[in-house]
Amino acid sequence: MPPGLLLLGVLAYFALLFHVAHRASRRAGAAGFYVGGRSSPWPVVAFGMVGTSLSGVTFISVPGSVAASGFTYLQVTLGYLVGYVVIAYVLLPAYHRLGLASIYEFLGARLGPVAQRLGSAYFVLSRTVGATARLYLVVQVLHTLILGPLGLPFAVGAAVVLAMILLYTVEGGVKALVWTDTLQTAGMLTGLVVCTVLLWQPGTLAQLDAAGLSRVWVGDPLSRDFSVKAVLAGVFITIAMTGLDQEMMQKSLSVARLRDAQKNLLLLAGLLLLVITAFLLLGGLLTLFARQHGLEARGDALFPAVVMQNLPAWVQAVFVLALVSALLPSADGALTALTASTCLDLLQVGTEDTSTRRRVHVGFAVLFLALVLGFKALDSASMIYLILKLAGYTYGPLLGLFAFALFTPRRVSAAALVGVCLAAPLLCAVLDFGQPWGGYQIGLELLLLNGLLTWCGLWLVARRNVAS
């Protein structure tokens, strides 16, 4: 399909998003921006959070990873289920009981303002890096398919995408995101279903098995993908990157009743298992197709190459719109959550200070653009494991901080708290890059190790008096 027609389709899709966001965010106010007025319907929130949880990285990288690692990513996904149960029945009750707008206010109430600011700072670092890495991946594909052939530089395309996201989030915040993310999840899943149906052939499952692509479990304890490590990593990745993440939890906090917010997370867990399994199956189909037709594309380039070079024009249009749908939930939600956490936790301005909120929102959009251009220079072949690896360093201290605040009565001085939360990821880096383990490779369990080191450090330096 000509790039010009694809561009018109993308612009029409943005126009629809603007319309949905405008209708949803009318008279949103501060409560609407930060917590959606605490009136969001939980089934809608759960469906929309599928797109936020998966993003463009899942859309592109998970199918592209099957050729190298089969269905082993499903091990991590099974761990997600346990993680969502922990969030629903351990973290959510604490957040709802305090009526929080920012989840890092919990750290402030338990360990003091330094803990609140430190938790927010780690979230800002984590989400800024993760969201821009995801944003880069999809902007890169859009540039290859549409913007590059039209003669537009990569930087211009990235700036236009961010400007569009900024326009429909700057006022409505969470109140708008609940509905726009629902639309975007539907668009992403439409692309998944259409491409899977078109590539499916009789005997496909047998072909996947014969080609060694349907492998799920890894029994080698020294392997980076060892099953026990992968499942445990999935548990703690979910707890850290959802339960301790303002972007993800702001939507659950927008549900009025705790019981409904818990149902939202349990439904989300089931949906994610189904959707990620479907993406892995699609990855197997894409790999078989590439082998049968002599395509050399690998990794993140596989899915776009198969669709844009070999499938009908209307499928190409569906793919591009699904790709845009996969991109937006992680970027728009990140902008809103980073704005909220910066204003409420770091700057500690009032919720009614719309002037500061807007300046922070625009500032993060500019920062996103700069980091996307940085990822363009880095240009990793497969972004999903890079993002999860970075998360091990930045979410680990959050995991240790929240575990200490939830399960111990001790208090920690501000200086000791900062020192431990900086030392733990540095020690993890030494262990990770040194790898002094006789062949053992540290994988996604880095997050758990980092959180454990943080918790142990806090325990050692904590005062024994019981928190009031």
N, C-alpha and C positions, 0 to 999 in steps of 0.2 A: 504494500500500500504506500502511495506517495507520502513523504514526510509532512507535506503541507496539510493533507487531510487528517493525518494523525494528530497534528498540532491543533487543528480546529476541534477535534474530538476532546482533547485534553482541556482546552479552554472552555468548551461547553460543560464539561464535568465540573470545573472550578466554579462556573456560574451557578450550577445546581447546588454545590456546597455552600456558596455565599447565601443563596436563598434559604436553605435549611438552617444555616447558622443565624441568619437575621431573624427568622421567625422564632427560633428557639431562645434567642438571647434578648428579646425585647423586654425592657424593664428588669434586666438581670440584676443590676446593682452589685454591691460587694459580696453579698451572700451567694449570688448566682455565679460570680466569677470564681470564688474560692471553693465552694462546696455545693454548687448547683442548687442552692436554696434548700438543700436536704429534702428534695422531693422527687428524685429520679426513680423511675420504675425499675426494679431490680432485674427483670428478664432482659430489658433493653440494655442496661449497663453491662450485663454478662456478655451479651452478644457483641456489643461494641468493643469490649475489652479483649476479645479474641484478636482483633486487628492490632490493637495496641501491644499486646503481648508478643505477637509474631513479627509484624513489620516486614519491610522489604527484604531484610536479611533472610528471613525464613523463606520468603517467596522465591528468592534467587539462590541462596547458598545451600539450603537444605536439599533441594533436588540435585544441585551440583555436587554435593558431597557423597552421593550414593556410589558413584563409580569407584571412589577410593576406599570408603569405609562401610559400604552396604547400608543396612538398616540399624547400625549400632547406635545412632542418635536416639533411637526409640528407648534405649536404656535410660538416658537422661530424662526423657519425657515421662517415663513411669515414676521416676522420683518426683516429678512435678506434682503428681496426684497427692502424695504424702505431704508435700510442702504446703499445698493449698488447704489441706485439713488443719495443719498447724496454724496457719494464718487465720482461718475462720474461727477457731475455737480458743486460741491463745492471744493473738495480737488484736484482732478486731474488738473483742470485749473491752480490752484496755482503752483502745482509741475511742470507742463509742461512749464509754462510761465518763470520760473527761470532756466529751463534746469538742474534739479537736478540729481545727481548720488545717493545721500542719502537724504531721505525726511526730515531728521532732520536738514539739512542745511537750511530749511525754518525757523525753530525756531531760528537758528543762525542769519539769515538775519533780523528777526523781533525783537527778544528779546536779542540777544547777544550770545557769545560763551558758556557761562555757561548754557543757556537754551538748546543749541544744544547738549552739552555733557550730560546734565541731561536727555533729551529726549532719547538720544541714550542709556544711562545707563539703563533706565527703559525698553527699548526695549530689550537690551541684557539680562537683568534679566528675563523678561517675556518670550522671545522666548527660552532661554536656558532651563528654567523649563518646558515650554509647550512641546517643541520638544523632550526633553529626557523622559518626561512622556509618550508621544505617542510611542517613540522608545522602551521604556521598555515593553509596552503592547504587541507589536507584537513580539519582541524578546522572550518574555516569552512564547507566543504561539508556536513559532518556536522551542524553547527549549523543550517544552512538546511533540511536535509532531515528531521532527527529532533529535535534538542534544542530548537531554537527553537519548533516547533509544540507541543512538550510543556511549554513555559513555562520552560525552563532557560536561564539567562544563558550567554553565550559563555564567560565565565571559568570557570564551573562545569564545562562540558563539557571545556574544555582541561585543567583540573585532574584530572578523572576519567581522561581518556586517559593523561596523564603518570603518574598513580598506578599505573595498570594496567601500563604499560611498566616502571616502576620495580620492581614486584613480581616480574616474571619475569626481570629482568636482574641484580638486585643481588647474587645469589649465583653464578649459573652463568656469567655473562660470555660469552666467546667460545664456550665449550663448548655452551652453550644456543643461542646465536645461529645457529650452523651449521645446526641442525635447524629452529628456528623460522623462520628466513629462507627455508628451502626450502619450508615450508608456505605462507608468505606469498607467495612468488613464484608458486607454483601457483595460489593464489587470485586474484592479480592477472591472470595470463595467462588464467584461465578467464573472467573478466569481459571481457577484450579479445576473445577468440574468440567468445563468445556475442553480444556487441553487433555485431561485424563481420558475422557470419553473418545476423543479423536485418535489418540495414540493407542488405545486398548485393542488388542488382537486376541483371537482364540489361542489358548495355551500360554498366555503371557506369564502366569504365575510359575508354570513349569520352566519357562525360559529364564525367568529371574533366578530361580533356584539353581538351574544348571550353570548359569553364569557366575554364581557365587555372590549375587547382589542382594539376596534376601537374608543374609547373615545378621542376626540381632545380638547374640551373646558372645562375649569375649572372655575366655577362661584363663588367659595368661595373667597372673598377678603382677608381672613386671610391665605389662602393656599400659600405655596411656589410656586405653579404652576399656580396661578391665571392668567387668560388669558391676562388681561391688562398688568400685570407685565411682562409676558413672551414675549409678542409681543414687548413691549418697550425695554426689555432686548435684544431681537434679533436685533433691530435697532442699539443699541449702541455697542453691541458686534461686529457687522459687521464693524461699523465705526472705532472702536478702533483696532480690531484684523486684519482688512484688510487695511483700509485707513490710519491708523497711524502705520502700521507695515512694516518695510523695506523689510522683506521677501516677503510679498504679493505684495507690490507696485513696487518692482524692476522689476517684469515681465511686469507690465503695463507701466513702464517707458521705457522699451525696445521697445515699439511700437512707430514708428516715429511720427505719427500725433495724436494730441489730440482727434480728432473726432473718429479715429479708436480705440484709447485706451478706450474711453467711450463706444463704441459698444462692446468692449471686456468685460467690466464689466457688462453691461446689459445682454449680452448673458450668462455670468457666473452665474448671479442671477437666470435666468430661468432654467438653467441646474441644479443648486443646489437644487431648489425646487423639480424638478422631481426626482432627484437621492435620496434625503433624504426621500421623500415619498416612493420611492421603497424600501429603507432600512427599513423603519418602517413596510411596508407590509411584507417584508421578516421576520422581527422580530415576527410579528403575526403568520406567518406560522411556524416558528421555535418553538414558544411557544405552538401552537396547537399540533405539532408533539411530543414535549416532554411530554405533558400531556397524549396524546393517547398512548405513548409507555413507560410510567413510568420512564422517565429520570429525574434525580434529579439535573442536571446541571442548574445553574441560572446565571444571569448577564453576565459578559464577557466570562464565560466558556460555555455558551449555544451554540453559533454558532459552535465553534470547536467540541464540543461533538456530536452534531447531525450529522455533516458531517463526522467526522473521525470514528464514531462508527456505523453509519447506512447507509451511502450512498456508491455507487460503488467506486472502486479504482480510476477510471479516474476523478471522481468528486473531490475526495480528492486532486489529483494533481492540478486540476484547482483552488481549494480553497487555497492551499498553495501558488501557484504563484500569485493569486489575493491578498492574504494577504501581500506578499512581495511587490507587486505593491502599495498597500495601505500604507505600511511603508515608502517607500523610498522618495516620494515627500516632506513630512514634514521634514525629517531628512536632505536630501541633500540641499533643499532650505534654511533651517535654518543655516546650516554650511556656506553657501555662504553669506547669508544676515548678519550673525553675524560677519563674516570676514570683509565685506564691511563697516558695521557701526562702528566697532572697529577701522579700519584703517582710514576711512575718518572723523569720528566724534570725537572719543576719542583720538586717537593718532595723527590724522590730518597729516598723511604722504601723499605724492603725489601718484596719481593713478598709476604711473609708477614704484613705489617701490615694485617690485615683491618679493624680498627677505623677507621683513617684512610681506607682505601679506601671503606668504606661511607659515611662522612661526606661525602667528596668526591662520591660517586655521587648522594647525596640533594641535595647542594648544586647540582649541575648540573641536576637535575630542577627545582628551584625557579627557577634562572636561566632554563631553557627556558620555564617558564610566564610569567615576566616578559617575555621577548622575544616570545613568541607574542602576548601582549596588545599589545605595541608594534607588531608587524606588523598587528594588527587595526586599529590607529589609522591606519597607513600605507595599507593596503588597495590595493596595486598591482593593476592590471587583468590583468597577465600576469607571473607570478612567475619563469618559467624564465630569461628574459633578464636580469632583475634579479639572480638568483642567480649566473649566469655572469659578469655584470659585476662584482659584488662579489668573486668569486673571482679576477678579474684583478688586483685590488689586494692581496688577502691571500695568495694562493698564489704570486704573482710572486717575492717574496723567497725563498720556499722553493725555487723552481725554480733561481734563481741560486745559492743556498747549496749545494744538492746538486750542481749542475753544477761549481761551483768545487771542492768537496771530492772529486769523482770524477775530474776530468780535469786538475787542476793539482797540482803538488807544493808550492806555496807555502803559507805560514801568514799569518794576519792577527791583529793585536792585538785584544783584546776591545773596546776603545773604537772602533776603526775599523770593526770588524765591525758593531757596533750602529748606528753612524752611517750606514753605507752602506745597511743594510737598512731604515732609517727614511726615508732621503732618496729612495730609488728610487721607492716608491709615491707620495710627495709630488710628485716631478717628473712622474710619470705623470698625476697628477690635474691638474696645470697644463696639460700637453699635451692631455689628454682634454677638459677643459672649455673651454680656450681654442680648440681646433681651428683652429690657424693654418695650414691646409693647402690653401687654395684650393679648397675643396669636398670634399676627402678627409675621410671620416668614420672615426674609430677605432672598431672593433668589438671582436670577441672576441680579436683579436690583441693586445689590451692586456696579456694575461697574458705573452705572449712578450716584448713590449717591456719590461715590468717586470722579468722574469727576466734579460733581456740587460743592462739598466741595472745590476742588482744584481751580475751577474757582472763587468761591466767595472769597476765601482767597487771591488769586492774585488781585482781584478787590479791596479788602479792603486795601492792602498794596501798591497798585500801585501809582506811581506818575501821576499827571494829564496832564503832557505835552504830546503833540501828537508826535507819532513816526515819525521820518524822513523817 
